[in-house]
């Protein structure tokens, strides 16, 4: 007996993909699941609007490599998506069809034709990061005589000091912090992988005062969000972006062009660059940032002009540089040159 009607095979597998496979087998984060869900929502919209097939009638027979390629083009042209977003959508679709080829081997040819679609190459992005002085200017902006200003200082300090992704800061609970020596913050990143990041003494002091003022340093608050908005709800990515932009605008109003276009990820880049400039090994920076591959971390070394200068200086040190001979000391050469002018 077949476990499902083949007329609805696509709906059956898509439902299992989201309800069982992503959360149960690969332990995907809620952010990953939300992103994948958005991808398939857009795919179903495309098929309904362009191919005139309603979602409830979809089956694998309606799919082909060209269907997905047309969808990706539609994203870029009609949806005005960036190449990066286009590639993220493709990655979600490939993940689904990798799952399907195992669950339904009869769809193997279709699955492999879609999985073989290449990501689109894009120009390497310029890494925006703050200088050490610009970072100090930014962290000096929150008004520490104000209740919310002190919260904002705690957010900015932790965002920079931990080099956390903005989603990691949003998801922090009180229990993720240990402010006794050695002080660390436990971050949960992509694929729900956790890492413990050491905190500097100034950041620890700011967080201790923040938690004391908000009465968060008691055992019954361990599961509560570390940072909340004015309504008492968990602070969102948009909320942190707003706070960052507010203080960046203040810096640039007083000192024009001090800060580049600023996003929460720019703080992460800044910490990584400052660690690199301090001579910290890339392997440690990789673990600090939670990168899976050292190649991802190497982009900081490639983007840092000081690193390049040191490398060039080392390659062309004095003892390796060719010595220019003094032609006046060579009588044969001087005689040859004088003969040319006769």
C-alpha positions as CSV (number, residue, x, y, z in Angstrom):
1,X,0.0,0.0,0.0
2,X,1.4,3.4,-1.0
3,X,1.9,5.8,1.9
4,X,0.5,8.7,-0.1
5,X,-1.3,9.5,-3.3
6,X,1.2,10.2,-6.1
7,X,-1.0,13.0,-7.4
8,X,0.0,14.9,-4.2
9,X,3.6,13.6,-3.9
10,X,5.1,17.1,-3.9
11,X,2.8,18.3,-1.0
12,X,3.5,15.1,0.9
13,X,7.3,15.5,0.8
14,X,7.3,19.2,1.3
15,X,5.2,18.8,4.5
16,X,7.6,16.1,5.8
17,X,10.6,18.2,4.9
18,X,9.4,21.1,7.1
19,X,7.7,19.2,9.9
20,X,10.2,16.4,10.4
21,X,13.4,16.6,8.4
22,X,14.6,20.2,9.1
23,X,13.7,20.3,12.8
24,X,14.2,16.7,13.6
25,X,17.0,15.2,11.6
26,X,19.3,18.1,10.8
27,X,18.3,20.2,13.8
28,X,17.9,23.3,11.7
29,X,17.5,26.6,13.5
30,X,14.2,28.5,13.5
31,X,15.9,31.2,11.3
32,X,16.9,28.6,8.7
33,X,13.4,27.1,8.7
34,X,11.9,30.5,8.3
35,X,14.2,31.3,5.4
36,X,13.4,28.0,3.7
37,X,9.7,28.6,4.2
38,X,10.0,32.0,2.6
39,X,11.8,30.4,-0.4
40,X,9.0,27.9,-1.1
41,X,6.4,30.5,-0.5
42,X,7.9,32.5,-3.3
43,X,8.4,29.4,-5.5
44,X,4.7,28.5,-5.1
45,X,3.7,32.1,-5.9
46,X,5.9,32.0,-9.1
47,X,4.3,28.7,-10.3
48,X,0.8,30.0,-9.6
49,X,1.4,33.4,-11.4
50,X,3.6,32.3,-14.2
51,X,2.8,28.7,-14.9
52,X,-0.8,29.1,-13.8
53,X,-0.7,26.0,-11.6
54,X,-2.3,26.3,-8.1
55,X,-0.4,25.0,-5.1
56,X,-2.9,22.3,-4.3
57,X,-2.5,20.7,-7.8
58,X,1.3,20.7,-7.8
59,X,3.2,17.4,-8.3
60,X,6.8,16.5,-9.2
61,X,5.7,16.1,-12.8
62,X,5.3,19.9,-12.9
63,X,8.9,20.5,-12.0
64,X,12.1,20.5,-14.2
65,X,15.5,22.1,-14.1
66,X,14.1,24.8,-16.3
67,X,11.3,25.5,-13.8
68,X,13.8,26.3,-11.1
69,X,16.1,28.3,-13.5
70,X,13.1,30.4,-14.6
71,X,12.2,30.9,-10.9
72,X,15.7,32.2,-10.1
73,X,15.5,34.6,-13.1
74,X,12.1,35.8,-11.9
75,X,13.5,36.4,-8.5
76,X,16.3,38.6,-9.9
77,X,14.2,40.5,-12.5
78,X,10.7,40.8,-11.0
79,X,11.6,40.4,-7.3
80,X,14.8,42.5,-7.7
81,X,16.7,40.1,-5.5
82,X,20.4,40.4,-5.1
83,X,22.7,37.6,-6.3
84,X,23.3,36.6,-2.7
85,X,19.6,36.2,-2.0
86,X,19.1,34.3,-5.3
87,X,21.8,31.9,-4.3
88,X,20.3,31.4,-0.8
89,X,16.9,30.5,-2.4
90,X,18.7,28.0,-4.6
91,X,20.4,26.4,-1.6
92,X,17.1,25.9,0.1
93,X,15.6,24.3,-3.0
94,X,18.6,22.0,-3.4
95,X,18.3,21.0,0.2
96,X,14.7,19.9,-0.4
97,X,15.6,17.9,-3.5
98,X,18.5,16.2,-1.8
99,X,16.0,15.0,0.8
100,X,13.5,13.9,-1.9
101,X,16.0,11.8,-3.8
102,X,16.5,9.6,-0.7
103,X,12.8,9.4,0.2
104,X,11.7,8.8,-3.4
105,X,14.4,7.2,-5.6
106,X,12.0,7.3,-8.6
107,X,12.5,11.1,-8.6
108,X,16.3,10.7,-8.7
109,X,16.8,12.1,-12.2
110,X,14.7,15.2,-11.5
111,X,16.4,15.7,-8.2
112,X,19.9,15.5,-9.6
113,X,19.2,17.8,-12.5
114,X,18.0,20.5,-10.0
115,X,20.8,19.8,-7.5
116,X,23.4,20.4,-10.4
117,X,22.2,24.0,-11.0
118,X,25.2,26.2,-10.3
119,X,25.1,29.2,-7.9
120,X,25.6,32.5,-9.6
121,X,29.0,34.1,-9.2
122,X,28.9,37.5,-7.6
123,X,31.6,40.2,-7.0
124,X,33.3,39.8,-3.7
125,X,31.7,42.2,-1.3
126,X,33.8,45.0,0.3
127,X,34.1,44.4,4.0
128,X,32.9,47.4,6.0
129,X,34.5,47.7,9.4
130,X,35.2,50.4,11.9
131,X,38.6,51.6,12.9
132,X,39.5,51.4,16.6
133,X,38.8,55.1,17.1
134,X,35.5,54.9,15.2
135,X,34.4,52.0,17.5
136,X,35.2,54.1,20.6
137,X,33.2,57.0,19.2
138,X,30.2,54.8,18.6
139,X,30.4,53.2,22.1
140,X,30.6,56.7,23.7
141,X,27.2,57.8,22.2
142,X,24.6,56.1,24.5
143,X,23.5,58.4,27.4
144,X,24.4,56.5,30.5
145,X,22.2,58.8,32.7
146,X,19.2,57.4,30.8
147,X,17.5,54.0,31.6
148,X,17.3,52.9,27.9
149,X,20.7,54.5,27.2
150,X,22.3,52.1,29.6
151,X,20.6,49.1,28.0
152,X,21.8,50.4,24.5
153,X,25.4,50.6,25.8
154,X,25.2,47.0,27.1
155,X,23.9,45.9,23.7
156,X,26.5,47.7,21.6
157,X,29.3,46.6,23.9
158,X,28.3,42.9,23.8
159,X,27.6,43.0,20.1
160,X,31.2,44.2,19.4
161,X,33.0,42.4,22.2
162,X,31.5,39.0,21.3
163,X,31.5,39.5,17.5
164,X,28.0,37.8,17.6
165,X,25.6,37.7,14.8
166,X,22.6,39.9,15.5
167,X,20.3,36.9,15.7
168,X,22.6,35.4,18.3
169,X,22.2,38.6,20.4
170,X,18.4,38.6,20.0
171,X,18.2,34.9,21.2
172,X,20.3,35.4,24.3
173,X,18.8,34.6,27.7
174,X,20.1,35.6,31.1
175,X,21.3,32.1,31.6
176,X,23.6,32.4,28.6
177,X,25.9,34.8,30.5
178,X,28.5,34.0,33.1
179,X,29.9,37.2,34.5
180,X,32.1,35.6,37.2
181,X,35.7,34.9,36.3
182,X,36.3,33.7,33.6
183,X,33.4,35.6,32.1
184,X,31.8,34.2,28.9
185,X,28.7,34.4,26.8
186,X,27.3,31.2,25.3
187,X,26.1,31.9,21.7
188,X,24.0,29.6,19.6
189,X,24.8,30.1,15.9
190,X,24.0,28.4,12.6
191,X,22.8,24.8,12.8
192,X,22.3,25.4,16.5
193,X,26.0,25.1,17.2
194,X,27.0,26.7,20.5
195,X,30.3,28.4,21.3
196,X,31.5,30.2,24.5
197,X,33.1,33.6,23.9
198,X,35.3,35.3,26.6
199,X,34.3,38.8,27.5
200,X,36.5,41.8,28.3
201,X,36.5,43.4,31.7
202,X,34.8,46.6,30.6
203,X,32.0,44.7,28.9
204,X,31.5,42.5,32.0
205,X,31.2,45.6,34.2
206,X,28.6,47.2,31.9
207,X,26.6,43.9,31.8
208,X,26.8,43.5,35.6
209,X,25.4,47.0,36.2
210,X,22.7,46.4,33.5
211,X,21.6,43.1,35.0
212,X,21.6,44.5,38.6
213,X,19.5,47.5,37.6
214,X,16.9,45.3,35.8
215,X,17.0,42.7,38.6
216,X,18.0,40.0,36.1
217,X,20.8,38.5,38.3
218,X,18.5,36.1,40.2
219,X,18.0,32.3,39.4
220,X,14.3,32.7,38.5
221,X,15.3,35.0,35.5
222,X,17.7,32.6,33.8
223,X,15.3,31.8,30.9
224,X,14.2,35.4,30.3
225,X,15.5,37.3,27.3
226,X,18.6,39.3,28.1
227,X,17.6,42.3,26.1
228,X,14.0,43.5,25.8
229,X,12.1,46.4,24.1
230,X,10.0,49.0,25.7
231,X,7.0,46.6,25.8
232,X,9.0,44.0,27.6
233,X,9.2,41.7,24.6
234,X,12.4,40.1,23.2
235,X,14.4,42.6,21.2
236,X,14.3,41.9,17.5
237,X,16.9,42.2,14.7
238,X,15.1,45.3,13.5
239,X,15.3,46.8,17.0
240,X,19.0,46.3,17.3
241,X,19.6,47.6,13.8
242,X,17.5,50.7,14.7
243,X,19.6,51.3,17.9
244,X,22.9,50.9,16.0
245,X,21.7,53.3,13.2
246,X,20.6,55.9,15.8
247,X,24.0,56.1,17.4
248,X,25.9,55.9,14.1
249,X,23.9,58.9,12.9
250,X,24.9,60.8,16.0
251,X,28.6,60.1,15.3
252,X,28.4,61.2,11.7
253,X,26.4,64.3,12.6
254,X,29.3,65.5,14.8
255,X,32.1,64.0,12.8
256,X,31.0,63.6,9.2
257,X,32.1,60.5,7.3
258,X,33.5,58.9,10.5
259,X,31.4,55.7,10.1
260,X,30.7,53.7,7.0
261,X,27.1,52.4,6.3
262,X,26.6,50.5,9.6
263,X,24.8,47.2,10.1
264,X,25.0,44.8,13.1
265,X,27.2,42.6,10.9
266,X,29.6,45.5,10.5
267,X,30.3,45.3,14.3
268,X,31.2,41.6,13.8
269,X,33.5,42.5,10.9
270,X,35.1,45.2,13.1
271,X,35.9,42.9,16.0
272,X,37.4,40.3,13.6
273,X,39.6,42.9,11.9
274,X,40.8,44.3,15.2
275,X,41.7,40.8,16.4
276,X,43.6,40.2,13.2
277,X,45.5,43.6,13.6
278,X,46.4,42.5,17.1
279,X,48.2,39.5,15.7
280,X,45.7,36.8,16.8
281,X,45.8,33.6,14.7
282,X,43.2,33.1,12.1
283,X,42.3,29.7,13.6
284,X,41.3,31.3,16.9
285,X,39.4,34.0,15.0
286,X,37.5,31.3,13.1
287,X,36.4,29.6,16.3
288,X,35.6,33.0,17.9
289,X,33.3,33.9,15.0
290,X,31.8,30.4,14.7
291,X,32.9,29.8,11.1
292,X,32.9,26.2,9.9
293,X,35.7,26.8,7.3
294,X,38.9,28.7,7.7
295,X,38.4,29.9,4.1
296,X,35.5,32.1,5.3
297,X,37.7,33.7,8.0
298,X,40.6,34.3,5.5
299,X,38.5,37.1,3.9
300,X,39.5,39.4,6.8
301,X,43.2,38.8,6.1
302,X,42.6,39.5,2.4
303,X,40.7,42.7,3.1
304,X,43.1,44.1,5.7
305,X,45.6,46.6,4.1
306,X,47.9,46.4,7.1
307,X,48.2,42.6,6.7
308,X,49.0,43.0,3.1
309,X,51.7,45.7,3.9
310,X,53.4,43.4,6.4
311,X,53.4,40.5,4.0
312,X,54.9,42.6,1.2
313,X,57.5,44.0,3.6
314,X,58.5,40.5,4.7
315,X,58.7,39.3,1.1
316,X,61.0,42.2,0.1
317,X,63.2,42.6,3.1
318,X,66.6,44.3,2.8
319,X,68.6,41.1,2.8
320,X,66.5,39.8,-0.1
321,X,66.5,43.0,-2.2
322,X,68.8,43.0,-5.3
323,X,71.8,45.4,-4.9
324,X,72.2,48.0,-7.6
325,X,75.9,48.1,-8.7
326,X,77.9,51.4,-8.9
327,X,78.6,51.7,-12.6
328,X,81.4,54.2,-12.0
329,X,83.4,51.4,-10.4
330,X,83.4,49.3,-13.6
331,X,86.0,50.9,-16.0
332,X,85.0,48.5,-18.9
333,X,81.4,49.5,-18.7
334,X,82.3,53.3,-18.5
335,X,84.5,53.0,-21.5
336,X,81.8,51.3,-23.5
337,X,79.3,54.0,-22.6
338,X,81.7,56.8,-23.5
339,X,82.4,55.1,-26.8
340,X,78.7,55.4,-27.7
341,X,78.8,59.2,-27.7
342,X,81.7,59.6,-30.1
